[in-house]
Amino acid sequence: MKKLIISSLFFATLLLTLFSTKVCGQDIQAVQSRYKDLVVENSNADADIKVVGDFLNSLVSGDLEKAKSLLTENFKGYGPAPADSSTAEQTLSSWKENYISQSNRKVDFLPATFMVLSGNLKGEWVSVWGTYSFTQDGKNLSFPFQYTARVTGGKIDTDRVYYDRLYIFQTLGYKLTPPEKGIK
């Protein structure tokens, strides 16, 4: 009889633990925010799209002074790799280097905008699907990119850009060489 009571208590504890875990899991899902509670229409859409469009066009046309005027003092850029980051000066310097080797630079893009209401991404954002084209070493390159920037007070304070660097390097003639395999 004592074994039956102990077994019943053990079984009841096990069921209670499983039930509590299930209820906790449901509670977490029940409080998950809906999209429209996190992201809404950007009330400053036209102005923010203009800032981002002017910035991209300034970079591509070589007007670094105008591009710099559209970045905040504490600007931080990221991409295309997850570990890549740059300040405003580093970003502009990188473009200055591009002007030495690239000609016939062109950019086409389609912007969209939204506002994030809370969290570390809070703010007004502009996303761009674009195509960047240029000529380098006699080769014409054209590739898609995705660019997203947060606009604060009429200036870009952070951005993220994504594109396929390997495609660019291989088109320019670089070869990807796998590492040598170690001797066993």
NORPEMO-V29605 format. One record per residue. N is the residue number from 0. SS is DSSP state (a for helix, b for strand, c for the rest). PHI is phi in whole degrees, 0 to 359 (NA if undefined). PSI is psi as a letter, one per 30 degrees, with the letter a starting at -180 (NA if undefined). Layout:
N|SS|PHI|PSI ; N|SS|PHI|PSI
This chain:
0|c|NA|e ; 1|a|298|e ; 2|a|296|e ; 3|a|294|e ; 4|a|294|e ; 5|a|297|e ; 6|a|296|e ; 7|a|295|e ; 8|a|296|e ; 9|a|298|e ; 10|a|296|e ; 11|a|297|e ; 12|a|296|e ; 13|a|298|e ; 14|a|297|e ; 15|a|298|e ; 16|a|296|e ; 17|a|297|e ; 18|a|295|e ; 19|a|296|e ; 20|a|297|e ; 21|a|295|e ; 22|a|297|e ; 23|a|299|e ; 24|a|299|e ; 25|a|292|e ; 26|a|298|e ; 27|a|297|e ; 28|a|291|e ; 29|a|293|f ; 30|c|265|g ; 31|c|297|k ; 32|c|290|l ; 33|c|274|l ; 34|a|308|e ; 35|a|291|f ; 36|a|274|f ; 37|a|251|e ; 38|b|230|k ; 39|b|227|l ; 40|c|296|k ; 41|c|281|j ; 42|c|288|f ; 43|c|247|h ; 44|a|305|e ; 45|a|298|e ; 46|a|294|e ; 47|a|293|e ; 48|a|297|e ; 49|a|296|e ; 50|a|302|e ; 51|a|293|e ; 52|a|298|e ; 53|a|297|e ; 54|a|297|e ; 55|a|298|e ; 56|a|296|e ; 57|a|294|e ; 58|a|300|e ; 59|a|291|e ; 60|a|278|f ; 61|c|95|g ; 62|c|268|i ; 63|a|291|f ; 64|a|296|e ; 65|a|295|e ; 66|a|303|e ; 67|a|297|e ; 68|a|292|f ; 69|c|262|g ; 70|b|250|k ; 71|b|288|l ; 72|b|299|e ; 73|b|257|g ; 74|b|308|k ; 75|b|221|k ; 76|b|253|l ; 77|b|225|k ; 78|c|111|l ; 79|c|280|f ; 80|c|276|l ; 81|c|303|e ; 82|c|271|f ; 83|c|283|k ; 84|b|211|l ; 85|b|205|l ; 86|c|274|l ; 87|a|300|e ; 88|a|298|e ; 89|a|293|e ; 90|a|298|e ; 91|a|293|e ; 92|a|297|e ; 93|a|298|e ; 94|a|293|e ; 95|a|301|e ; 96|a|295|e ; 97|a|300|e ; 98|a|297|f ; 99|a|291|e ; 100|a|255|f ; 101|c|252|k ; 102|b|227|l ; 103|b|53|h ; 104|b|288|k ; 105|b|217|k ; 106|b|222|k ; 107|b|233|k ; 108|b|204|l ; 109|b|237|j ; 110|b|266|l ; 111|b|217|l ; 112|b|219|l ; 113|b|200|l ; 114|b|233|k ; 115|b|269|k ; 116|c|276|f ; 117|c|205|l ; 118|c|89|a ; 119|c|287|f ; 120|c|257|g ; 121|c|304|k ; 122|b|141|a ; 123|b|265|k ; 124|b|240|k ; 125|b|235|k ; 126|b|250|k ; 127|b|229|k ; 128|b|261|k ; 129|b|220|l ; 130|b|229|k ; 131|b|249|k ; 132|b|231|k ; 133|b|197|l ; 134|b|244|k ; 135|b|214|k ; 136|c|53|h ; 137|c|77|g ; 138|b|251|k ; 139|b|271|k ; 140|b|242|k ; 141|b|211|k ; 142|b|211|l ; 143|b|281|l ; 144|b|217|l ; 145|b|235|k ; 146|b|228|k ; 147|b|228|k ; 148|b|227|k ; 149|b|265|k ; 150|b|253|k ; 151|b|232|k ; 152|c|61|h ; 153|c|81|g ; 154|b|222|l ; 155|b|277|k ; 156|b|255|f ; 157|b|204|l ; 158|b|210|l ; 159|b|221|k ; 160|b|232|k ; 161|b|229|k ; 162|c|199|l ; 163|c|269|j ; 164|a|294|e ; 165|a|300|e ; 166|a|303|e ; 167|a|297|e ; 168|a|299|e ; 169|a|293|e ; 170|a|296|e ; 171|c|278|f ; 172|c|104|f ; 173|c|289|k ; 174|c|246|k ; 175|c|267|j ; 176|c|248|k ; 177|c|291|l ; 178|c|293|l ; 179|c|291|k ; 180|c|281|k ; 181|c|291|l ; 182|c|277|k ; 183|c|273|NA
